[in-house]
Amino acid sequence: MRSVQQRQKLLDLITQACADGAGRDVACRQVGLSCRSVQRWQRTDAAAGDQRPSGKRRYVRPANRLREDERQAVMATLNSEAFKDLPPSQIVPRLADTGVYVASESTMYRIFRQQGQLAHRRSERAAQKRSRPRALAATGPDQVFCWDITYLPTQVRGQHFYLYLFEDLFSRKIVGWQVFDCESAALAGQLLSDICLRQGIVPGQLTVHSDNGAPMRGETMLATMQRLGVAHTRSRPSVSNDNPYIESAFRTLKYRPELPVKPFENLLAARRWVTELVHWYNQEHRHSAIGFVTPAQRHGGLDRALLEKRSLVYEQARQENPQRWSGQARQWTHVDVVHLNPKTPQIKELQNTQKVA
């Protein structure tokens, strides 16, 4: 609240500003007032000062507030053997069925909160907060692998074949796969060992990212990664966005026209189909996120020369027919870094860096 002298001085300043041609709204904003306040001051006697109440209120104890002995009786009921594992929403109707009323549901919750007992009351483990997976970045092949398992249909209802798939984060190349008739950490560990041997992975070079499935968390798989010197990260439970690249690869593979209309007859038929599909994906498919080169070309380090050649082709075409271009020719830029689950500030910093460049 302002004093009478302050109010009068502000009114004089606003009046003078309006007389000089300024709008009243602009003048009021400059001194930090609303137009309604200035209008109220002008209608009332300035010498009388601010007529609003001071805002101070004397606390009055509610007449219906529980006494201390009543609060203790409510807590004794809530923590009794019959109700210690139940929330107030379950306690209130049970008491009402027996003809007993001790307090309302909202009052019980309020007392719980005041006593510091508003927490998980049932016997199972309380929900745990899951942190975001560690941010990963790949600047070259064989640094970060993403892997997962997906279903393949069989002719027996309720039974499936399981496609184990490992994809390189940097190049999007499928570096290893296999189809089995079950999910097993031992089989996954064996497949990872074969991939590391084939790719020449040395201890401390590779990080493998996966979800929280049983084969990924199995002791055999973890022991294999420890023996190979492979680090691992995992997604949060039920968050498929934490492993987006492998999910995208599964969708690309399963929505190809070559997917059989009928389920697979046996394991051999499924493996033959995946063999052809993986060859198409690695050797023929132009991946949009890596500049429309094949994963095999990027994994082998051939993509930079291909993209530079495309840029030259476009620049030459632009010089031959400049009237067909209203701006710059398409830029076939090389993707130097691929991020997995990056933090938001890092994304903004990367975007700002690219704009400056």
N, C-alpha and C positions, 0 to 999 in steps of 0.2 A: 504494500500500500504506500502511496505517495503522500507527502505532506501538502498542506494547502498552498504553500509557496511554490513547491515543485509543479503542482497542477496548474497554477496560474501562469507560471513561466512557460510550460509546454503549450498551453492554449494560446499564449501570445505568439510563440514561435510558429505554430500552425497557422494562425490567423495571418501573420505577416507573409508566410510562404504562399498562402492562397491569394493574398492581395498582389503578390508579385507574379502571379500567373501559374503557380504550381497546382496540381490537382490535390484534393484533400486526401485521397487514398494514398498517393505517393508521399505526401507530407507525413501522414500518420505512420507509414511504414518506416520512414527514416528515423523517427524517434522511438520506434518500438511499441506503438500503440495500435489498437484497432479503432476503426471508425465509430463503432458502437460506443466505445468508452468515451471518445471525444464528444459524441452527441449527448451522452448522459451527463457529462460534466457541464456542457453548455446549457442544458435544460435546468440543472439544479444550481443552487447558490454556491459559487466557488468558495466563499468564506466558510461555508458549513463543513467543508472537508468531505472525506469519503464516508458515505452513509451506510456502507455495507458492514455487516457484522465482522468482528475480528477474526473469525474462523476458529477460535479456541472453544473447545467443547469439554465439558466436565464429564468424565466417564461415569456412567450410571450402570450399575450391575443389573443385568436382565432379571426380571422377576421370575422367569421360568428356568433359570440356570440351576443345574444340579448341585446339591450340596456335596461336601467332600465325602460324607459317608455313603451317599448315593453313587458317587463316582466309583468308590471302592467296591460297592456291590456290583456295579456293571462290569468292572474289570475282573472281579472274581468269577462272574458268570462266563465272560468271554474266554477266560483262561482255564475254565474247568475242564475236567477230563472228557466230558461229552462234546465240548465245543472248541477245544484247543487247536484243532486242525481245520476249522471251518471259517470262512469269511462272514462278516455280518449279513450279507445278502442271503446266506444259508441259515444263519442262526435265528434271525427274526421270525421266519415262518415256522421254524421248529418250536420256538417258544410260544408262538401264538396257538399252535395246535394243542399245546398242553395247558392253555389258558393263562399264560404268564406274559406280562409285558414289563420290561425293565427300562427300555429306551428305544428311540427310533433308530433306524439303520444309519442315518446321517450322523446322529449323535455318537453311535458306536465307532464309526469311522473317525470322527473328530477326536474322540478319546484315545483311540489307537494311535493317531498321529501325534497327539500331545505326549503320549507315553513312549513314543519311539518304537511302537510295535506294528506299524503299518508296513508289513513286509510279507514275504511268502510264508504261508502257515501250513502248507501241506507237506507230506513226507518226501515227495520226490524232489530232485534237485531243481533249484530255482533256475530260471532262464539266465543265461550268461551273456554278457555283452561281448560281441565279437568285433575285433578291430579289423580295419581294412588290411588286405594282404600287402606285403612289402612291395613297393614299387620296383619294377625291373625295367631295364633298358638294354636292348641288343644293338650293337654297332657292327656286328658281323655274324656269319653263320656259326653254328655249333657253340653258341653261348647260352641260349635259353631255349628249352623245349617245352611245349605244352602237350599234354596228353589226356586222354579220356577213353571211356568205353561206351559204345552205343549198341543197341539191339539190331539184329537182323532177323527177319521173320523166317519161321520154319513151317512145315506142313502139319505140325502137331500144335494144336491150340494150347497156349500157355507156356510153350517152350520156345527158346530163342537161341540163336547163335550170337556171339559177342565179338565185336570188332574192336581190337585194341589198336589205338592210333597215336603215334608220336609225330608232332609237327614242329619244325623249326620256326621260332618266332620271327627271326630276321628275314628269312627267305620265303616262308610259308611252304617250304618243301616238306612232304611227308617222308621223314627219314626212317621210319620203321612202322610196321603194322603186322598184325596176325589175327586170324579168326579162330576162336576156340568155342567149345560148347559149354563153358562155365566161366565164372568170374573168380579169379584166383590171384593172390598176391605173389605166389611162387611163379606163375606163368608171366606175370607182368615184370617181375625181377629178371627172369630169364631173357625176355624180349629186350629189356633195357641193357642188359649185359651184351647182347648181340649187337645192338645199335652202337654202343660205345666202342666196341672192338672194330666194327666196320668203319665208323667215322674217325677213329683215331683219337678219341677223347682221353685226355690226361686228367689226373686228379686235380681238383680245384678249378677246372675250366667251365664246367656245365652246371646250370641250375634248371631243375625240372619243376614245372608248375602243374598242378592238378586240382581236382575238387576233393571232397572229403569222403569219397566212397571207400568201402571196405578194402578193395585191392590196393588203393593208394595208401591207406594207413596200416596195412598189414605188416607184421614184424619181418616177414621175409623180404618184402619190397624195401623196407627201411634199412634192413641189414645189407641188402645189395647196394643201395645208394651209398651207404657208409663205406663199404668195401671199395667201391669205384671212385670215391671222393667226389660224389655228386651232391650238391646242395638241393634242397627242395622247399617249395612254398605251396600253400594250399588256399583254396577259396574259402569264403565264409559259407557256413551251411545254408543251403537253399538259395544261393545267390549265383545264378548262372552268368551274370555279367562280369564276375571276377575271372572267368575263363572264356572270354568271348571268341578268341581266334579259333580254338578247336571246335566250338559250337558252330561257328560259321563254316568251317571246313566240312563238318558233318552235314550241314544243310546243303552245301554245294554238291556233295557226293550223292546224297539221297534223292535230290531233285533232278538228277540227270535223266535224260530219256532212256539211258541204258539200264535203269533200274528194272528188274524183272517184275512183270505184273503179278505173277504167282510167287508164293514163298519158295525158298530154296529147298531142294530135295534132300541135300546132304551137305556135310561140311566142305567137301571138295568143290561142289558147285558154288558155294559162297566164296571160297578162297579164289576161284578162277574169276569170279565177277569183280572182286576187290582188286585183284592183280591188274586187270584191264583198266579199271577206274583210276587207280593210283598212277598208272603210267600216263593216262590222259591228264590227270591233275598236275603232275610234275613236269611233263614234257610238252604238253600242248596248250593247256589252259593259261590264258593271259590274265593274270591277277590284277584287278583294278587298284588295289591298295599299294602296289609296288611298281606302278608305272606301266602296267599292262605288258609286263614281261613274264615269262614262265618261271615258276619257282626254281626249276633246275638251273636256268640261266642266272638267276640272282644268286643262288647258292654257289655256283661256280665262278662268280665274279665277272660275268659277261654282260650284265645289265647296264653298266655305266657306258660302255662303248656303244651299245645298241641305242640307248637314249640319246647320246650325243649325235649319232647318225640320224636319228629321227629329227632332231632339232635342225640339223643341216638341210635335210630334205624340205622341211617346212619353210626355212628361211630362204632357200633357193626358189621355192614355189612362190613365195611372197614377193621376191624381187622380180620374178618373171611376170607376175600379174598383180601388181600392187593395188589395183582398183577392187580386187576381191576381198581385201582385208580392210576393215575399219579401224583396227587397232594392231596390237602386237600379235605375232604368230604364236601358236600354242607352244608352251614351254614343257618339254619332256624332262622334268627335274628328277634327280636321283634322290631316293629316300635314304638318308644316312643313318637315322636312328629310329627304332621302333620301340614304343613304350608299352608296357603292360601294367595296368592299374596305376597310372601315374597320379600324383597328388595334384590338386587343382592349381596351386601356385606355380608348379613346374610347367603345367600346360600353358598357363598365361605367359610365363617367361619365354617358353619356346615360341609361342605365336608372336610375341613382341620382337624376338630376335629375328624371326623370319621376315617380318615386315620391314625391319631396319635394313636387313640384307638385301 
